[in-house]
Amino acid sequence: MGEHMTAKQKFQQQRLPLEWRRHEVTPIPRQPGPPASTATQRWIGRAAAAVVEIAAGLRPADNLLRIVTPAAQSRLRILHATAAARSNAPVRRTTSVRVVRTAPGVLEACAVVQGKHRCQAVALQLRQRRDRWLITAVDVK
């Protein structure tokens, strides 16, 4: 009986037993405080551009020593040490900066930094210490 079936009939996929359930999700507030000031956003843009220059080997890793924590400094040193494998022309400009206040005294920011040949994304976490911001975590893609 199965001998006279077409290939389409033989290999017809059966329905999958899917069960759709609604999950209860508690929304997290987007900004539990006022957004960062324009001056802070500009400062973050300049810091992101400096991070890209460190990652490209164009600036010493210790150049941002005063505004980073030891953990972030360690990450910058690793980025700088591996810069020989990459090459990017000097930074032209920071094209966008997005900042979110995740807790009182804590900001998370992402910036797009344009070089001569490509754009790079920079992610920063900042914590307020006294009257200034310190970069506590950094990544470049």
C-alpha positions in Angstrom: 0.0 0.0 0.0 2.9 2.4 0.8 4.4 1.5 -2.6 2.1 3.8 -4.6 2.6 6.9 -2.4 4.3 9.9 -3.8 7.5 11.4 -2.2 5.5 14.3 -0.9 3.0 12.0 0.8 5.7 9.9 2.3 7.6 12.8 3.9 4.8 15.0 5.0 5.6 16.6 8.3 3.2 16.0 11.2 2.0 18.8 13.4 4.2 19.5 16.5 2.4 19.4 19.8 3.1 23.0 21.0 1.6 24.4 24.1 1.5 28.1 24.5 1.5 29.5 28.0 1.4 33.0 29.1 4.3 33.9 31.5 3.9 36.5 34.1 6.6 39.2 33.8 7.2 42.1 36.1 8.4 45.0 34.1 11.5 46.8 35.3 11.5 50.6 35.3 13.6 51.9 32.4 15.1 54.8 34.2 14.7 55.0 38.0 16.0 58.6 37.9 16.5 61.5 35.6 18.6 60.8 32.5 22.2 61.9 32.2 22.9 65.5 31.5 24.0 66.6 28.1 27.5 67.4 29.5 27.7 63.9 30.9 26.7 62.4 27.6 29.4 64.5 25.8 32.0 63.3 28.3 30.9 59.7 27.8 31.3 60.2 24.0 34.8 61.5 24.4 35.7 58.6 26.8 34.3 56.1 24.3 36.4 57.6 21.5 39.5 57.3 23.8 38.6 53.6 24.6 38.5 52.9 20.8 41.9 54.5 20.3 43.3 52.4 23.1 41.8 49.3 21.6 43.3 50.2 18.2 46.8 50.7 19.8 46.8 54.4 19.0 46.7 55.6 22.7 48.4 54.2 25.8 46.2 52.0 28.0 47.1 54.1 31.0 45.9 57.3 29.4 42.5 57.0 31.1 43.9 55.9 34.5 42.2 58.7 36.4 38.7 57.9 35.2 38.6 54.1 35.4 38.6 51.5 38.1 41.3 48.9 38.4 39.0 46.3 36.8 38.3 48.5 33.8 42.0 49.4 33.5 42.8 45.7 33.3 40.4 45.3 30.5 41.8 48.4 28.6 45.3 46.9 29.0 44.1 43.6 27.4 42.5 45.5 24.6 45.6 47.5 24.0 47.9 44.5 24.1 45.8 42.7 21.5 45.7 45.8 19.2 48.5 44.5 17.0 46.2 42.1 15.4 43.7 44.9 14.5 44.3 48.1 12.8 42.0 51.1 12.7 42.6 54.6 11.6 42.3 57.4 14.2 38.8 58.1 15.5 36.9 60.7 13.5 33.9 61.2 15.8 31.4 59.7 18.1 28.2 59.4 16.2 25.8 58.4 18.9 25.6 58.0 22.7 22.8 56.3 24.6 22.8 56.5 28.4 20.5 54.7 30.9 20.5 55.3 34.6 20.2 51.7 36.0 20.3 52.7 39.7 21.1 55.9 41.7 24.7 56.8 40.9 25.0 54.1 38.1 24.9 54.7 34.4 25.2 52.2 31.5 26.1 53.7 28.2 26.7 52.6 24.6 28.4 54.7 21.9 29.1 54.3 18.3 32.5 55.6 17.3 33.4 56.2 13.7 36.9 55.5 12.4 38.2 56.0 8.9 37.3 52.4 7.8 34.7 51.2 10.2 32.5 52.0 13.1 32.8 50.4 16.5 30.4 50.0 19.4 31.6 50.8 22.9 29.7 49.7 26.1 30.5 51.4 29.4 29.3 51.1 32.9 29.9 54.2 35.1 29.5 54.8 38.8 29.4 58.2 40.4 32.1 58.7 43.0 31.9 62.0 44.8 31.6 64.6 42.1 32.8 62.6 39.1 32.0 59.5 37.1 34.3 56.5 37.0 34.2 53.8 34.3 33.8 50.5 36.0 33.4 48.2 33.0 34.2 48.5 29.3 33.9 46.5 26.1 34.5 47.3 22.5 33.0 45.5 19.5 
